[in-house]
């Protein structure tokens, strides 16, 4: 069974971003996957303190909900990470989680205790889902490199973006967008299918 | 009236590289006549993330009462706002991003409610600075953070041409900035230049 985990970084429950993620997870279930959704605003975790202890030990000194979630994320087949764009970047909630994944970077780059061979990356697909009110074509550009950093740490190939800009033109409602939710659902089906034996 | 400078130390690590850069800039400015500088440590200020409730689009104010509440006016009143933050995972640390996202209130005032964010006579007379440090040497290491920084200064009433940047690569462990060949000198020169420019603009 293909396992798909969706992580919503929006503070706004059941808003555009979470609906986009729900559509992706629905598509994944249609393709036969086991899906789960985690909403970051329901968890309790502190942002990274920058103490760099993990650069010596490969372990985070902070004991809260972030590390168990990151470990869970690392063990699924498809990881769908979602955030709206706030001020040209991802939300502080999602950035707080991503910064906490620094211990994985430390294991890969400092302590040399973690390595993801290409065949691992072939079986682990990361997808970024995002929404923006603005119709600027570059509105997601500040988010992509940060998401890439997360996927690299967790051992996922950055497989696809499911991003929808210009929602202000649709009254700020993703349901009013002609294709967004159907596209997300199709992407969910596609990502799971890509991991199934042919 | 003195020139007022409000500096934000946006790193979770106290007295590290980006805060040292900020201290150098603020010290240079404070050494100029009639300049008052103040430093706010973002991690100690108690600034929660934006909840995305959009209430500010109706009221022009944030519903959250926390460390950000008194800062809303102080950011607008300052002649110069300095944001200092390191790069974490190619972006701003979550704590600094929370500060920026809370500035959504200014955007709501200007673009939703049509209110002036700052008085007309002060437009073009303020300067914003972004000071940053990154462990990596990559050319593009600051690129993903800059759009959020520009967004912050834009909604707070700073023109893009009135923004200055001091970006230092390849400084990672705490204190590394002190061994950098040019950072200290560049920071002090920037502080003096901005204070001089503000004095000319304001006529103080």
Contacts between the chains, C-beta under 8 A, distances in Angstrom:
chain1	res1	chain2	res2	distance
A	10	B	52	6.5
A	11	B	49	6.4
A	11	B	50	6.8
A	11	B	51	4.7
A	11	B	52	4.7
A	12	B	51	7.3
A	12	B	52	3.8
A	12	B	53	7.3
A	15	B	52	6.9
A	47	B	12	6.5
A	47	B	93	6.6
A	47	B	94	3.9
A	47	B	95	5.6
A	48	B	12	6.4
A	48	B	88	6.4
A	48	B	93	6.9
A	48	B	94	7.3
A	49	B	12	4.9
A	49	B	13	7.0
A	50	B	11	6.3
A	50	B	12	4.5
A	50	B	13	3.8
A	50	B	16	6.9
A	50	B	86	7.2
A	50	B	88	7.4
A	50	B	93	7.2
A	51	B	13	7.2
A	52	B	173	6.9
A	52	B	174	7.8
A	84	B	52	7.0
A	86	B	50	6.2
A	86	B	52	7.3
A	86	B	97	7.9
A	86	B	101	4.6
A	86	B	104	7.1
A	87	B	97	7.6
A	87	B	100	4.9
A	87	B	101	5.4
A	87	B	103	7.1
A	87	B	104	7.0
A	87	B	148	4.9
A	87	B	151	4.3
A	87	B	152	6.4
A	87	B	155	8.0
A	88	B	147	3.7
A	88	B	148	4.7
A	88	B	150	7.3
A	88	B	151	4.7
A	89	B	91	6.1
A	89	B	92	7.1
A	89	B	97	6.2
A	89	B	100	7.8
A	89	B	144	7.4
A	89	B	145	7.7
A	89	B	147	6.9
A	89	B	148	4.2
A	90	B	91	7.4
A	90	B	97	7.9
A	91	B	49	6.8
A	91	B	50	7.7
A	91	B	52	7.8
A	91	B	97	7.7
A	91	B	101	7.1
A	92	B	49	3.8
A	92	B	50	7.2
A	92	B	94	4.8
A	92	B	95	7.6
A	92	B	97	4.5
A	92	B	98	4.1
A	92	B	101	5.8
A	93	B	49	5.9
A	93	B	94	7.6
A	95	B	88	7.9
A	95	B	89	7.7
A	95	B	91	6.0
A	95	B	92	7.2
A	95	B	93	7.4
A	95	B	94	4.2
A	95	B	97	5.1
A	96	B	94	3.6
A	98	B	89	5.1
A	98	B	91	7.8
A	99	B	88	4.7
A	99	B	89	5.8
A	99	B	93	6.1
A	99	B	94	5.6
A	101	B	89	7.4
A	102	B	88	7.3
A	102	B	89	7.3
A	105	B	89	7.9
A	138	B	147	7.7
A	141	B	144	7.2
A	141	B	147	6.7
A	142	B	91	7.1
A	142	B	143	8.0
A	142	B	144	4.6
A	142	B	145	7.1
A	142	B	146	7.7
A	142	B	147	4.3
A	142	B	148	5.9
A	143	B	144	7.5
A	144	B	144	7.4
A	145	B	90	4.2
A	145	B	91	7.4
A	145	B	140	7.7
A	145	B	143	7.3
A	145	B	144	4.2
A	146	B	89	5.5
A	146	B	90	5.2
A	146	B	91	4.3
A	146	B	144	5.9
A	148	B	90	7.5
A	149	B	89	4.1
A	149	B	90	5.3
A	150	B	89	7.0
